[in-house]
Amino acid sequence: MVRLYTEDISIGYGDQPIVKNLSIKIPDQKITTIIGANGCGKSTLLKAITRIISHQSGSVVLDGQPISKESTKALAKKMAILPQTPESAAGLTAGELVSYGRFPHQKGLGRLTKRDIEVIDWALEVTDTIDYKHRPVDALSGGQRQRVWIAMALAQETDIIFLDEPTTYLDMAHQLEVLELLQKLNKEQGRTIVMVLHDLNQAARFADYLIALKDGEIVKAGSGEEIIQPDILRTVFNIDATIGRDPLTNKPMCLSYNLVKGA
């Protein structure tokens, strides 16, 4: 089943094209990861799909309707996004920041209901940030702040969650915690997860479906078995990769690589 897809979408900044006539389908209730070199259009694509930026042509369709026809509040009940560089949260506590995720569900004066408070606390708990609830976000470390931002996205309670490099600033243990949390949300609650990752082995381990981009175009989309292949990685990243098997998951993994000689 596919609820979300793009048709011939083109995106650019001024006269500079970034994504060109791109058609993708996001598998419902699966984890999709977008990979590619810096500047290939990964973040731009996420921003366009979630209507943070406008696309120049084509369409983004959710539940049979172009997202351009949805109200902001209605769209925010269906999809949440954690940007690569979230806006400043100056002056806010962690709990206050996470409460912003409840905005699409609020009515009238926008006061927090008992249900809102329960969801906020749940989001803080599952991201291991409940101890920071009353602390200023500015006083937290980079990794702690990142987990609080993820908690805000979770508090939005959407079926679809977009995350642009969610493991940025996190150490190895917290990277694994975040990815396992997203996997748990997918498996137990059926959340559709779409994320950009730089780590190929994390992408192969956690994603059901991968989209490999280069210069705003799809090189190949499919399973980790199909994407984590020497020829695909050579095209996408300009590397000669040695591929093996993850001894824990039996998923394909990049063991080592060199730059393509003479490129």
C-alpha positions as CSV (number, residue, x, y, z in Angstrom):
1,M,0.0,0.0,0.0
2,V,1.2,3.5,-0.8
3,R,-0.3,6.6,0.8
4,L,2.4,9.0,-0.1
5,Y,4.1,9.5,-3.4
6,T,5.5,12.1,-5.8
7,E,4.9,12.5,-9.5
8,D,7.6,14.2,-11.6
9,I,8.5,16.6,-8.9
10,S,11.1,19.2,-9.6
11,I,12.6,21.4,-7.0
12,G,15.2,24.2,-7.1
13,Y,16.5,27.4,-5.6
14,G,16.2,30.3,-8.0
15,D,17.6,29.1,-11.3
16,Q,19.5,26.2,-9.7
17,P,17.7,22.9,-10.2
18,I,18.2,20.4,-7.3
19,V,15.7,17.6,-7.9
20,K,14.5,16.8,-11.4
21,N,11.2,15.2,-12.4
22,L,11.4,12.8,-9.5
23,S,8.7,10.1,-9.0
24,I,9.0,8.1,-5.8
25,K,6.6,5.9,-3.7
26,I,7.0,5.7,0.0
27,P,5.9,2.3,1.3
28,D,3.3,2.6,4.0
29,Q,4.2,1.4,7.5
30,K,7.8,0.7,6.5
31,I,11.1,2.4,7.2
32,T,12.4,4.2,4.1
33,T,15.9,5.7,4.1
34,I,17.3,8.1,1.5
35,I,21.1,8.0,0.9
36,G,23.4,9.9,-1.3
37,A,26.4,12.3,-1.3
38,N,26.2,15.8,0.2
39,G,24.3,18.1,-2.1
40,C,22.4,15.4,-4.0
41,G,19.0,16.7,-2.9
42,K,18.1,14.5,0.0
43,S,17.2,17.3,2.4
44,T,15.6,19.3,-0.3
45,L,13.3,16.4,-1.2
46,L,12.2,15.9,2.4
47,K,11.4,19.6,2.7
48,A,9.3,19.6,-0.5
49,I,7.4,16.4,0.5
50,T,6.5,18.0,3.9
51,R,5.7,21.4,2.3
52,I,8.5,23.3,4.1
53,I,9.5,24.5,0.7
54,S,7.6,24.7,-2.6
55,H,8.2,22.5,-5.6
56,Q,8.4,24.0,-9.0
57,S,6.5,21.3,-10.9
58,G,4.9,17.9,-10.4
59,S,2.9,17.0,-7.3
60,V,3.2,15.4,-3.9
61,V,0.2,13.2,-3.2
62,L,-1.0,12.0,0.3
63,D,-4.1,9.9,0.7
64,G,-5.2,10.6,-2.9
65,Q,-4.9,14.4,-2.6
66,P,-2.1,16.8,-3.5
67,I,-0.7,18.2,-0.2
68,S,-0.9,21.7,-1.7
69,K,-4.7,21.4,-1.1
70,E,-4.4,20.4,2.6
71,S,-4.5,23.0,5.4
72,T,-1.3,23.3,7.4
73,K,-3.0,21.9,10.5
74,A,-4.6,19.0,8.7
75,L,-1.2,18.1,7.1
76,A,0.5,18.4,10.5
77,K,-1.9,15.7,11.9
78,K,-0.6,13.3,9.2
79,M,3.1,14.0,9.0
80,A,5.8,15.3,11.2
81,I,9.4,16.4,10.3
82,L,12.6,16.8,12.3
83,P,14.8,19.1,10.1
84,Q,18.5,18.7,9.8
85,T,19.1,21.9,11.7
86,P,16.1,22.7,13.9
87,E,15.3,26.3,14.7
88,S,16.5,27.8,17.9
89,A,14.5,26.9,21.1
90,A,15.9,29.9,23.1
91,G,14.1,30.4,26.4
92,L,12.2,27.1,26.2
93,T,12.4,24.2,28.6
94,A,12.5,20.7,27.0
95,G,8.9,20.1,28.1
96,E,7.8,23.3,26.5
97,L,9.5,22.5,23.3
98,V,8.0,19.0,23.1
99,S,4.5,20.5,23.9
100,Y,4.7,22.3,20.5
101,G,4.2,18.9,18.9
102,R,0.7,19.0,20.2
103,F,-0.3,22.1,18.3
104,P,-2.2,20.3,15.5
105,H,-4.4,18.6,18.0
106,Q,-5.3,21.7,20.1
107,K,-8.6,23.6,19.9
108,G,-9.9,26.9,21.2
109,L,-7.4,28.6,23.4
110,G,-4.8,26.0,22.9
111,R,-4.4,24.9,26.5
112,L,-2.8,21.5,27.1
113,T,-5.3,18.8,27.9
114,K,-4.7,15.8,30.1
115,R,-4.2,13.8,26.9
116,D,-1.6,16.3,25.6
117,I,0.4,16.1,28.9
118,E,0.3,12.3,28.8
119,V,1.7,12.3,25.2
120,I,4.4,14.8,26.0
121,D,5.6,12.8,29.0
122,W,5.5,9.6,26.8
123,A,7.6,11.3,24.1
124,L,10.1,12.4,26.7
125,E,10.2,9.0,28.3
126,V,10.9,7.0,25.1
127,T,13.6,9.4,24.0
128,D,15.2,9.2,27.5
129,T,14.8,13.0,28.0
130,I,12.2,13.0,30.8
131,D,14.9,14.2,33.3
132,Y,15.4,17.3,31.2
133,K,11.7,18.3,31.1
134,H,12.1,21.4,33.2
135,R,15.6,22.3,32.0
136,P,16.3,25.0,29.4
137,V,17.0,23.4,26.0
138,D,20.0,25.8,25.6
139,A,21.6,24.2,28.6
140,L,21.6,20.7,27.1
141,S,24.3,19.1,25.1
142,G,24.0,18.6,21.4
143,G,22.9,15.0,21.7
144,Q,20.4,15.8,24.5
145,R,18.9,18.6,22.4
146,Q,18.6,16.3,19.4
147,R,16.6,13.7,21.4
148,V,14.3,16.5,22.7
149,W,13.6,17.6,19.1
150,I,12.8,14.0,18.2
151,A,10.5,13.9,21.2
152,M,8.7,16.9,19.8
153,A,8.2,15.1,16.5
154,L,6.9,12.0,18.3
155,A,4.5,14.1,20.4
156,Q,2.8,15.2,17.1
157,E,1.4,11.6,16.9
158,T,1.4,11.4,13.2
159,D,1.3,8.2,11.0
160,I,4.3,9.5,9.0
161,I,7.5,10.8,10.6
162,F,10.3,12.4,8.5
163,L,13.8,12.8,10.0
164,D,16.7,14.5,8.3
165,E,19.9,12.9,9.7
166,P,18.4,12.2,13.2
167,T,21.6,10.7,14.5
168,T,23.6,13.9,14.1
169,Y,25.5,15.0,17.2
170,L,24.8,11.6,18.9
171,D,27.4,9.2,20.1
172,M,27.3,5.6,19.0
173,A,25.1,4.3,21.8
174,H,22.5,7.1,21.4
175,Q,22.5,6.7,17.6
176,L,21.5,3.1,18.2
177,E,18.9,4.0,20.8
178,V,17.3,6.5,18.4
179,L,17.2,4.1,15.5
180,E,15.9,1.3,17.6
181,L,13.2,3.6,18.9
182,L,12.1,4.5,15.4
183,Q,12.2,0.8,14.5
184,K,10.0,0.0,17.5
185,L,7.5,2.7,16.5
186,N,7.4,1.2,13.1
187,K,6.9,-2.4,14.2
188,E,4.6,-1.8,17.2
189,Q,2.6,1.2,16.1
190,G,2.8,1.0,12.3
191,R,4.4,4.4,11.9
192,T,5.8,5.1,8.5
193,I,9.4,6.4,8.9
194,V,11.2,8.3,6.3
195,M,14.8,9.5,7.1
196,V,18.0,10.6,5.6
197,L,21.1,8.8,6.9
198,H,24.8,9.2,6.1
199,D,25.8,5.9,7.6
200,L,25.3,3.2,5.0
201,N,25.5,0.4,7.5
202,Q,22.8,2.0,9.7
203,A,20.7,2.5,6.6
204,A,21.1,-1.2,5.5
205,R,20.4,-2.4,9.1
206,F,17.2,-0.4,9.8
207,A,15.6,0.4,6.5
208,D,13.0,-1.8,4.7
209,Y,13.4,0.4,1.6
210,L,16.3,2.5,0.4
211,I,16.4,5.3,-2.2
212,A,19.8,6.1,-3.6
213,L,20.0,9.7,-5.0
214,K,22.6,11.4,-7.2
215,D,22.3,14.9,-8.5
216,G,18.6,15.0,-7.7
217,E,17.8,11.8,-9.6
218,I,17.2,8.2,-8.4
219,V,20.0,5.8,-9.2
220,K,18.1,2.9,-7.7
221,A,15.4,2.2,-5.1
222,G,14.8,-1.1,-3.4
223,S,15.9,-3.3,-0.5
224,G,19.2,-3.1,1.3
225,E,20.2,-6.2,-0.7
226,E,19.6,-4.3,-3.9
227,I,21.2,-1.0,-2.9
228,I,24.2,-1.9,-0.8
229,Q,26.1,-3.2,-3.9
230,P,29.5,-2.2,-5.2
231,D,28.2,-0.8,-8.5
232,I,25.5,1.3,-6.9
233,L,27.9,2.7,-4.3
234,R,30.4,3.5,-7.0
235,T,27.8,5.5,-8.9
236,V,26.3,7.2,-5.9
237,F,29.4,7.9,-3.8
238,N,32.3,7.5,-6.2
239,I,33.8,4.7,-4.0
240,D,35.0,1.2,-4.5
241,A,33.3,-0.7,-1.7
242,T,33.9,-4.1,-0.2
243,I,30.5,-5.6,0.9
244,G,30.1,-8.2,3.5
245,R,27.5,-9.3,6.0
246,D,26.5,-7.9,9.4
247,P,27.2,-10.8,11.8
248,L,24.2,-9.7,14.0
249,T,21.6,-9.1,11.4
250,N,22.9,-10.8,8.2
251,K,22.2,-7.6,6.4
252,P,24.6,-6.3,3.8
253,M,27.3,-3.9,5.1
254,C,30.1,-1.9,3.8
255,L,33.3,-3.3,5.3
256,S,35.7,-0.9,3.7
257,Y,36.1,1.4,0.7
258,N,38.5,3.4,-1.4
259,L,37.9,6.4,-3.7
260,V,37.5,5.4,-7.3
261,K,41.0,5.9,-8.8
262,G,41.3,8.5,-11.5
263,A,37.9,9.9,-10.8
